[in-house]
Amino acid sequence: MLIKRFEDSETYVAPNHWDVTGLRLQGFEDGGPTNQWIGFSQFLPGGGAGPDSTAFEKVYVVLEGEMTIEWDGKTDVLRAMDSCTIPAGQERRIENKSNHVCKMLVVMPYPPGS
């Protein structure tokens, strides 16, 4: 078992993201999960990511605030405790269009070869 305290979480930089701070809550460490990692993203107003896709699925869980997500010509807004699964290869764009910080968990498998 690995217990990791929030204050011990380290920041990471996600490609093609802006006005966000990412913290790695679990993953990429000895004794941690073997098939996925968990990130905690804090998006400032106007912050976001994309448009892009990944070769693996991921799950977003909005904890606080709201996040606008765009895909395949569609748009929706995720609010506190809403979640979505983004399939592998699905292009998406996200943006915090509110005036509040959006706090979001990101769950995804390790990249191939890591």
LINSULFEN-V720895 format. One record per run of one state. SS is the DSSP state (@ for helix, = for strand, . for the rest). FROM is the first residue (numbers start at 1). TO is the last residue. If there is no record, write none. Layout:
# LINSULFEN-V720895
SS:FROM:TO, SS:FROM:TO
This chain:
# LINSULFEN-V720895
.:1:5, @:6:8, .:9:9, =:10:12, .:13:16, =:17:26, .:27:35, =:36:52, .:53:57, =:58:64, .:65:65, =:66:71, .:72:73, =:74:79, .:80:82, =:83:86, .:87:91, =:92:95, .:96:101, =:102:109, .:110:114
